[in-house]
Amino acid sequence: MTNLKKLLEANTGSGRRRVTQVFADFCELCALAIRNAVDRRGVDEREDRYLSVAAAYTPEELDRFATALAHLALALQTGLSDVLGTLYMSLDLGNERLGQFFTPYEVSVLAARMTAGDLVERLQEQEFVTVSEPTCGSGGMVVATAEALSDAGINYQRSMHVTAQDIDITAVHMTYVQLALLHIPALVVHGNTLALEQRDVWPTPAHVIGGWDSRLRRAGAPDGTPCDPPTADHPVDRVTAGADGLDDERED
């Protein structure tokens, strides 16, 4: 965590940039690079955006971003945690960006353990469960749920699918990067849950590689009719769970 923080602070350019912007750019560049590796729809527009953000930084600064991503991946491999949410707060960004604060990961773990029993019970009768997080922030609650399932001896990478949503684009990027690095099948939605607004859908590599569009579609709706999963090009208003049908409501 310390090395990651120092790398981002070094990219402020001795005060030429606010750390808020550096953090947001780091998350966006990482998210764009990961998504473009697995999602060919809209790849040219995202590549243009990547180059536009990267153009503001020197080659040395971009190398720091690459090193920071490596540190982030290593931290998540060491143990499940909300690394980016913790980093966000350690950089004192909580008061600066819309008064947004992220729940301490330890609290998320406690909450996840309280509900994990129900998920484990459902997995005894169905292939997978779906988890919905309508205001995902940095994705800490999703990561905590994955940890709770892992502690129960369940492979969350195969038995859990996540739909996470947030109105803040940096939160979307944070959640997407962390779930991608943890190989959690997920669709991370940029949109306003309360206003029933959806702007974009970010499929994680695990979602794409695991064929989750087909798995969700085969699960079907409660009445047995096919149900297409939400994608960037074809959003729908329902996400289904394994054997017990409808689990979440989603907005078009």
Salt bridges, closest charged atoms under 4 A:
GLU28 OE2 - ARG49 NE 2.68
ASP39 OD2 - ARG35 NE 3.07
ASP39 OD1 - ARG41 NE 3.19
GLU60 OE2 - ARG64 NH2 3.19
GLU61 OE2 - ARG16 NH2 3.35
GLU61 OE1 - ARG17 NH2 2.98
GLU96 OE2 - ARG18 NH2 2.39
ASP118 OD2 - ARG122 NH1 3.79
GLU127 OE2 - ARG215 NH2 2.78
ASP151 OD2 - ARG113 NH2 3.92
ASP168 OD1 - ARG97 NH2 2.86
GLU197 OE2 - ARG199 NE 3.15
ASP200 OD2 - ARG35 NH1 2.89
ASP213 OD1 - HIS207 NE2 2.69
ASP228 OD1 - ARG217 NE 2.80
ASP228 OD2 - HIS234 NE2 3.47
ASP233 OD2 - ARG41 NE 3.92
ASP244 OD2 - ARG122 NE 3.59
ASP247 OD1 - ARG122 NH2 3.08
